[in-house]
Amino acid sequence: MSSDASSTQLDVAYRVCKQIAATHGRTYFLATRLLSAERRPAIHALYAFARLVDDIVDHAETDAPQRLPQRPDPADLLDLIEKDLRIALESPGQPLPAEPHRLVLLALADTIGRYDIAAQHFWTFLDSMRMDVPGTSNFRDRYTTMAELRDYMAGSAAAIGLQVLPVLGTVGPVAEAEPAAAALGEAFQLTNFLRDVAEDLDRGRVYLPADELAAFGVDHDLLMHCRRTGHTDPKLRRAVAHLIAINRDIYRKAQPGIDLLDPRVRPAIRTAATLYAAILDRIEDSDYDIFTHRAVVPRHRRLGVAAVQFTTAALRNHR
């Protein structure tokens, strides 16, 4: 393949990733508008890869081999993606199989090489995702303690924060910013778990630690009753309020790390953190109604926060 053809294909790959981010990650996509133009494609590629894997895991039951015999089961798909990503990283320029994920991996491999991102963060991420797939040796559909859940999030969320960090850039050694980046990834994911209780129950999963729920008298049977009736039991309200407090504490611990980033990217990350934490406000505003509607931050609120950060960035850049 000529260099021109290769460049054209890479451009297409990044455009595909941008479309995936724009379609599925409204909060993140809005925040990326505050990044410099050269950084945005890399963030889109990282998001598109995470979304690709997440979609495979989320459809683990509906994509089972007995229903779609022409394609691998989810565990095999994750293995295939890891294999192809390793090929892309170890043998740049070697054509990848004509799989649906090829363009995403093409952009991802370019991003990893361009920003010198440690490949281990991607293997750690994929290992955690295998924990979500029935039939794998490390499959889990619920977690006993917050410590167990954090072990899972170390790969599924903290690893993503560590993937993104080299793209954002830091004012000092990257290692100094890594704990905060990992914490912010964890904070984002715990927010998702609190918002998506109903959706996860429908998939046979619970991502809220059983011991934290039990302290308020909540067990799996009560969760399923709430799902069937669409009513949040007072015990569950108190448990969710408690977990929201834990979640906000993680955001607070991550906050100082934003000042360790390149000043030009801080507004984007503050926007993402502010908007994602605002989902917790929406859960509270709905009286913890997590079963009949999905908490989202209104568009005017998202645009308002982005406008403030955009103005702050513009003033800083003109000093």
VEXDREN-2710 file (C-alpha; in Angstrom, 1 decimal):
% VEXDREN-2710
k/r/px/py/pz
1/MET/0.0/0.0/0.0
2/SER/1.4/3.4/-0.9
3/SER/2.0/6.0/1.7
4/ASP/-0.7/8.2/0.2
5/ALA/-3.2/5.4/0.3
6/SER/-2.2/4.5/3.9
7/SER/-2.6/8.1/4.9
8/THR/-6.0/8.3/3.3
9/GLN/-7.1/5.1/5.1
10/LEU/-5.9/6.5/8.4
11/ASP/-7.9/9.7/7.8
12/VAL/-11.0/7.6/7.2
13/ALA/-10.3/5.6/10.4
14/TYR/-10.1/8.7/12.5
15/ARG/-13.3/10.1/11.0
16/VAL/-15.0/6.8/11.9
17/CYS/-13.8/7.2/15.5
18/LYS/-15.0/10.8/15.6
19/GLN/-18.5/9.7/14.4
20/ILE/-18.6/7.0/17.1
21/ALA/-17.7/9.5/19.8
22/ALA/-20.2/12.1/18.5
23/THR/-23.0/9.6/18.4
24/HIS/-22.4/7.7/21.7
25/GLY/-20.4/10.0/24.0
26/ARG/-22.1/13.4/24.1
27/THR/-20.5/14.6/27.3
28/TYR/-17.0/13.4/26.3
29/PHE/-17.4/14.7/22.7
30/LEU/-18.5/18.1/23.9
31/ALA/-15.4/18.2/26.2
32/THR/-13.1/17.3/23.4
33/ARG/-14.2/20.5/21.6
34/LEU/-12.1/22.3/24.2
35/LEU/-9.0/20.4/23.2
36/SER/-6.6/21.5/20.6
37/ALA/-7.4/20.2/17.1
38/GLU/-4.3/17.9/17.0
39/ARG/-5.4/16.1/20.3
40/ARG/-9.0/15.5/19.4
41/PRO/-8.5/12.6/17.0
42/ALA/-6.5/10.6/19.5
43/ILE/-9.2/11.0/22.2
44/HIS/-11.8/10.0/19.6
45/ALA/-9.8/6.9/18.8
46/LEU/-9.5/5.9/22.5
47/TYR/-13.2/6.5/23.0
48/ALA/-14.1/4.5/19.9
49/PHE/-12.0/1.5/21.0
50/ALA/-13.6/1.5/24.5
51/ARG/-17.0/1.8/22.9
52/LEU/-16.3/-1.1/20.5
53/VAL/-15.3/-3.4/23.3
54/ASP/-18.2/-2.2/25.6
55/ASP/-20.7/-3.0/22.8
56/ILE/-19.4/-6.5/22.5
57/VAL/-19.7/-7.0/26.2
58/ASP/-23.2/-5.4/26.5
59/HIS/-24.5/-7.7/23.8
60/ALA/-22.9/-10.9/25.1
61/GLU/-26.3/-12.6/25.4
62/THR/-27.9/-11.5/22.2
63/ASP/-24.7/-12.2/20.2
64/ALA/-24.4/-15.7/21.5
65/PRO/-23.2/-18.2/18.9
66/GLN/-26.4/-20.2/18.9
67/ARG/-28.2/-17.0/17.7
68/LEU/-25.6/-15.7/15.3
69/PRO/-23.6/-18.7/14.3
70/GLN/-21.7/-16.8/11.6
71/ARG/-19.7/-14.7/14.1
72/PRO/-17.6/-15.6/17.1
73/ASP/-19.0/-15.4/20.6
74/PRO/-18.1/-12.3/22.7
75/ALA/-15.1/-13.9/24.4
76/ASP/-13.7/-14.9/21.0
77/LEU/-14.3/-11.4/19.7
78/LEU/-12.3/-9.9/22.5
79/ASP/-9.5/-12.3/21.9
80/LEU/-9.6/-11.4/18.2
81/ILE/-9.5/-7.7/18.9
82/GLU/-6.5/-8.2/21.3
83/LYS/-4.7/-10.3/18.7
84/ASP/-5.3/-7.7/15.9
85/LEU/-4.3/-4.8/18.1
86/ARG/-1.0/-6.6/19.0
87/ILE/-0.4/-7.2/15.3
88/ALA/-1.1/-3.5/14.6
89/LEU/1.4/-2.4/17.3
90/GLU/4.1/-5.0/16.6
91/SER/4.0/-4.8/12.8
92/PRO/3.0/-1.3/11.7
93/GLY/1.8/-1.2/8.1
94/GLN/0.8/-4.9/8.0
95/PRO/-2.8/-5.1/6.7
96/LEU/-5.4/-6.1/9.3
97/PRO/-8.2/-8.5/8.6
98/ALA/-11.3/-7.0/7.1
99/GLU/-13.2/-7.1/10.3
100/PRO/-15.7/-4.4/11.5
101/HIS/-13.2/-3.2/14.1
102/ARG/-10.3/-2.8/11.6
103/LEU/-10.6/1.0/11.2
104/VAL/-10.9/1.6/14.9
105/LEU/-7.8/-0.4/15.6
106/LEU/-5.9/1.4/12.8
107/ALA/-6.6/4.8/14.4
108/LEU/-5.9/3.4/17.9
109/ALA/-2.6/1.9/16.9
110/ASP/-1.5/5.2/15.4
111/THR/-2.6/7.0/18.6
112/ILE/-0.7/4.6/20.8
113/GLY/2.5/5.1/18.7
114/ARG/2.1/8.8/18.3
115/TYR/1.7/9.5/22.1
116/ASP/3.8/6.6/23.4
117/ILE/0.9/5.1/25.4
118/ALA/1.8/2.0/27.4
119/ALA/0.2/-1.0/25.6
120/GLN/-0.3/-2.7/29.0
121/HIS/-3.2/-0.3/29.7
122/PHE/-5.1/-1.9/26.8
123/TRP/-4.4/-5.5/27.9
124/THR/-5.6/-4.6/31.4
125/PHE/-8.7/-3.0/30.0
126/LEU/-9.5/-6.1/27.9
127/ASP/-8.9/-8.4/30.9
128/SER/-11.5/-6.5/32.9
129/MET/-14.0/-6.6/30.1
130/ARG/-13.7/-10.4/30.0
131/MET/-15.0/-10.4/33.5
132/ASP/-18.3/-9.2/32.0
133/VAL/-18.6/-12.0/29.5
134/PRO/-20.5/-15.2/30.6
135/GLY/-18.5/-18.4/30.1
136/THR/-15.1/-16.9/30.7
137/SER/-13.0/-18.2/33.6
138/ASN/-13.1/-14.8/35.4
139/PHE/-16.7/-13.9/34.7
140/ARG/-18.5/-12.0/37.5
141/ASP/-22.0/-10.6/37.5
142/ARG/-21.9/-9.1/41.0
143/TYR/-19.4/-7.8/43.5
144/THR/-19.3/-8.4/47.2
145/THR/-17.3/-5.4/48.4
146/MET/-16.1/-2.0/47.1
147/ALA/-12.6/-3.4/47.1
148/GLU/-13.7/-6.1/44.6
149/LEU/-15.5/-3.5/42.5
150/ARG/-12.4/-1.3/42.5
151/ASP/-10.3/-4.3/41.3
152/TYR/-12.6/-4.5/38.3
153/MET/-12.6/-0.7/37.7
154/ALA/-8.8/-0.7/37.8
155/GLY/-9.0/-2.2/34.3
156/SER/-12.3/-1.0/33.0
157/ALA/-12.0/2.6/34.1
158/ALA/-8.7/3.6/35.7
159/ALA/-6.8/2.1/32.7
160/ILE/-8.8/4.4/30.4
161/GLY/-7.7/7.4/32.4
162/LEU/-4.1/6.2/32.1
163/GLN/-4.5/5.7/28.3
164/VAL/-5.8/9.3/27.9
165/LEU/-3.1/10.9/30.1
166/PRO/-0.2/10.9/27.6
167/VAL/-2.5/12.5/25.0
168/LEU/-3.5/15.3/27.3
169/GLY/0.1/16.0/28.4
170/THR/1.4/17.0/31.9
171/VAL/3.4/19.8/33.4
172/GLY/5.7/17.3/35.2
173/PRO/6.4/13.6/35.1
174/VAL/3.5/11.6/33.8
175/ALA/3.8/9.2/36.8
176/GLU/2.9/12.1/39.2
177/ALA/-0.5/12.6/37.4
178/GLU/-1.3/8.9/37.0
179/PRO/-3.1/8.4/40.4
180/ALA/-5.5/11.3/39.8
181/ALA/-6.1/10.2/36.2
182/ALA/-7.0/6.7/37.4
183/ALA/-9.3/8.1/40.1
184/LEU/-11.1/10.3/37.6
185/GLY/-11.7/7.2/35.4
186/GLU/-13.0/5.4/38.4
187/ALA/-15.3/8.3/39.3
188/PHE/-16.8/8.4/35.8
189/GLN/-17.5/4.7/35.9
190/LEU/-19.1/4.6/39.3
191/THR/-21.4/7.4/38.1
192/ASN/-22.4/5.2/35.2
193/PHE/-23.1/2.3/37.5
194/LEU/-25.3/4.4/39.7
195/ARG/-27.2/5.7/36.7
196/ASP/-27.5/2.4/34.9
197/VAL/-28.7/0.1/37.7
198/ALA/-31.9/-0.8/35.8
199/GLU/-30.1/-1.5/32.5
200/ASP/-27.5/-3.6/34.3
201/LEU/-30.2/-5.6/36.1
202/ASP/-31.8/-6.4/32.8
203/ARG/-28.5/-7.9/31.7
204/GLY/-28.2/-9.9/34.9
205/ARG/-25.5/-7.8/36.4
206/VAL/-25.1/-5.7/39.6
207/TYR/-22.2/-3.2/39.8
208/LEU/-23.0/-1.9/43.2
209/PRO/-21.1/-3.6/46.1
210/ALA/-23.3/-6.0/48.0
211/ASP/-21.9/-5.1/51.4
212/GLU/-22.6/-1.4/50.9
213/LEU/-26.1/-2.2/49.9
214/ALA/-26.6/-4.7/52.7
215/ALA/-25.7/-2.0/55.3
216/PHE/-29.0/-0.3/54.3
217/GLY/-31.1/-3.5/54.1
218/VAL/-30.8/-3.9/50.3
219/ASP/-30.3/-7.3/48.7
220/HIS/-30.6/-8.7/45.2
221/ASP/-34.3/-9.6/45.7
222/LEU/-35.2/-6.0/46.7
223/LEU/-33.3/-4.7/43.7
224/MET/-35.3/-7.0/41.4
225/HIS/-38.5/-5.9/43.1
226/CYS/-37.7/-2.3/42.5
227/ARG/-36.9/-3.0/38.8
228/ARG/-40.2/-4.8/38.3
229/THR/-42.3/-2.1/40.0
230/GLY/-40.3/0.9/38.8
231/HIS/-40.3/2.1/42.4
232/THR/-37.1/3.0/44.4
233/ASP/-37.6/1.5/47.9
234/PRO/-36.6/3.9/50.7
235/LYS/-33.8/1.5/51.7
236/LEU/-32.4/1.7/48.2
237/ARG/-32.7/5.5/48.2
238/ARG/-30.5/5.7/51.3
239/ALA/-28.0/3.2/49.8
240/VAL/-27.7/5.1/46.6
241/ALA/-27.3/8.4/48.5
242/HIS/-24.5/6.8/50.4
243/LEU/-22.8/5.5/47.2
244/ILE/-23.2/9.0/45.6
245/ALA/-21.3/10.4/48.6
246/ILE/-18.5/7.9/48.0
247/ASN/-18.6/8.8/44.3
248/ARG/-18.2/12.5/45.0
249/ASP/-15.3/11.8/47.3
250/ILE/-13.5/10.1/44.4
251/TYR/-14.2/13.1/42.2
252/ARG/-12.7/15.3/44.9
253/LYS/-9.6/13.2/45.1
254/ALA/-9.1/13.4/41.3
255/GLN/-9.7/17.1/41.1
256/PRO/-6.1/18.3/42.2
257/GLY/-4.7/16.1/39.4
258/ILE/-6.3/18.4/36.8
259/ASP/-3.7/21.1/37.7
260/LEU/-1.0/18.6/36.8
261/LEU/-2.1/18.5/33.2
262/ASP/-1.0/20.7/30.4
263/PRO/-2.8/24.1/31.0
264/ARG/-4.4/23.9/27.5
265/VAL/-6.3/20.7/28.3
266/ARG/-7.5/21.6/31.8
267/PRO/-10.7/23.3/30.7
268/ALA/-11.8/20.2/28.7
269/ILE/-11.1/17.8/31.6
270/ARG/-12.8/20.1/34.1
271/THR/-15.8/20.2/31.8
272/ALA/-16.0/16.4/31.5
273/ALA/-15.6/16.1/35.3
274/THR/-18.2/18.7/36.1
275/LEU/-20.8/17.4/33.7
276/TYR/-20.3/13.8/34.7
277/ALA/-20.6/14.6/38.4
278/ALA/-23.7/16.5/37.6
279/ILE/-25.4/13.2/36.7
280/LEU/-25.3/12.5/40.4
281/ASP/-27.3/15.7/40.9
282/ARG/-29.8/14.6/38.4
283/ILE/-30.3/11.2/40.2
284/GLU/-30.9/13.1/43.5
285/ASP/-33.3/15.6/41.8
286/SER/-35.4/12.7/40.5
287/ASP/-35.7/11.4/44.1
288/TYR/-33.4/8.5/43.1
289/ASP/-35.7/7.3/40.4
290/ILE/-33.2/5.1/38.7
291/PHE/-35.7/2.6/37.3
292/THR/-38.1/4.6/35.0
293/HIS/-35.7/7.1/33.4
294/ARG/-32.0/7.5/32.8
295/ALA/-30.4/10.6/34.4
296/VAL/-28.9/12.9/31.9
297/VAL/-27.5/16.5/32.1
298/PRO/-29.7/18.9/30.1
299/ARG/-28.3/20.3/26.9
300/HIS/-28.4/23.9/28.2
301/ARG/-26.4/22.8/31.3
302/ARG/-23.8/21.0/29.2
303/LEU/-23.4/24.0/26.9
304/GLY/-23.3/26.4/29.8
305/VAL/-20.4/24.6/31.5
306/ALA/-18.6/24.2/28.2
307/ALA/-19.0/27.9/27.5
308/VAL/-17.5/28.9/30.9
309/GLN/-14.5/26.6/30.4
310/PHE/-14.1/27.8/26.8
311/THR/-14.0/31.4/27.9
312/THR/-11.5/30.6/30.6
313/ALA/-9.2/28.8/28.1
314/ALA/-9.5/31.7/25.6
315/LEU/-8.5/34.2/28.2
316/ARG/-5.6/32.1/29.4
317/ASN/-4.3/31.7/25.9
318/HIS/-4.4/35.4/25.2
319/ARG/-2.5/36.5/28.3
END
